[in-house]
Amino acid sequence: QSLQRAGYATAYVGKWHMGNDDTARPGFDYWVSMKGQGTSFDPVLNINGERIPQQGHTTDVLNRKVNEFVKQKRDKPFCLYIAHKALHPELTQRDDGSITDPSAAKFMPAKRHENLYTNAAIPRRLNVMDSLEGKRALKRSVPGLQPLSQQTGTSDEVIRDRLRMLAGIDEGVGMLCDLLEEQQQLDNTVIVFTSDHGYWYGEHGLSVERRLPYEEGIRVPLLVRYPPLIKAGTLIDQFAVSVDLAPTMLELAQVKTDRKFDGQSLVPLLKGEQPADWRQSFLVEYNSDTVFPRLVKMGYQAVRTPRWKYIQFNELEGMDELYDVQNDPYEFKNRIDDPAMQGTIKTLQAELQRLMK
């Protein structure tokens, strides 16, 4: 809305997850979305409040809508948000927000990508071998589910299907960059690539339970391209969180606002500066889940610092976790019962309470 008021053309293309009705969404001049996650093929899109059937793989359809918006003739800058259905599986979202069984869902790439990576070996992180010693929350018995192990992790073929789905997104990014280059706007456009969560590829025996606060779930890519400000190959070793994106984009667009944000602009970091007051911790939290049986009663709050991660489960008494992520990046050893760590735990608990205020 701030960018729209400042004269930007604004667009949203993709998953919304904040209501399935056809109400116009504030702040967007161009609106393309679907009910829930949508379908992998032939989606029915909500285009500016009107539901219109489309043909083709959903990633391709959304890529086309992106290009249609960018090709529009205009005499003002634009802000475009793209949220693909891929790499999500084929699920049905009911009117109450619940979904069909995620463990039985299939990942469906475009037909032309079905045979990609057929013989490709899938690399795995070391913690697919995790014995889960000390992880009482993960080792607890859950009715109807096997205990977590290497056998319960994501299969190689599911990972290949996700990579095949990703190929369509890669093509879309390439087409968008080519189009911006044709318009001589590529280097004048801020491009941000990120995600709201990671995936489990068998780490700790996990597969569909992506809501947990282990590193693979919360440490997601944040790639920013803007040659006038950011030197190619720049690597920033500071905490950045999703709530930083809005103030960052407004500052890059030189748009002033009186609105208060939970996050802080990343522009100083992108410029190569090292602010002395940059955050040294952040909060991760999630409520108890009703979709994934293993996550029922696993609601938590967690705090991550440069060295430590403390996880406090709300309904699982005596199952909290503490990891030295600096020296144990794969989170093998839960230090919560270590007598030498009790001072560290109290410090992290106090920091968690501060972040939750």
HELIX and SHEET records of a PDB file:
HELIX    1   1 SER A    2  ARG A    5  1                                   4    
HELIX    2   2 THR A   58  LYS A   71  1                                  14    
HELIX    3   3 PRO A  102  ALA A  104  5                                   3    
HELIX    4   4 LYS A  111  HIS A  113  5                                   3    
HELIX    5   5 LEU A  126  MET A  129  5                                   4    
HELIX    6   6 ARG A  136  LYS A  139  1                                   4    
HELIX    7   7 GLN A  150  THR A  152  5                                   3    
HELIX    8   8 ASP A  156  GLU A  182  1                                  27    
HELIX    9   9 LEU A  186  ASN A  188  5                                   3    
HELIX   10  10 GLU A  203  GLY A  205  5                                   3    
HELIX   11  11 GLU A  215  ILE A  218  1                                   4    
HELIX   12  12 SER A  242  ASP A  244  5                                   3    
HELIX   13  13 LEU A  245  LEU A  252  1                                   8    
HELIX   14  14 VAL A  267  LEU A  270  1                                   4    
HELIX   15  15 PRO A  293  LEU A  295  5                                   3    
HELIX   16  16 PRO A  339  MET A  341  5                                   3    
HELIX   17  17 GLN A  342  MET A  356  1                                  15    
SHEET    1   A 5 GLU A  50  PRO A  53  0                                        
SHEET    2   A 5 VAL A  44  ILE A  47 -1                                        
SHEET    3   A 5 TYR A  30  SER A  33 -1                                        
SHEET    4   A 5 ALA A   9  GLY A  14  1                                        
SHEET    5   A 5 PHE A  78  ALA A  83  1                                        
SHEET    1   B 2 ILE A 191  THR A 194  0                                        
SHEET    2   B 2 LEU A 222  ARG A 225 -1                                        
SHEET    1   C 4 PHE A 282  TYR A 286  0                                        
SHEET    2   C 4 TYR A 300  ARG A 304 -1                                        
SHEET    3   C 4 TRP A 308  PHE A 313 -1                                        
SHEET    4   C 4 GLU A 321  ASP A 324 -1                                        
END                                                                             
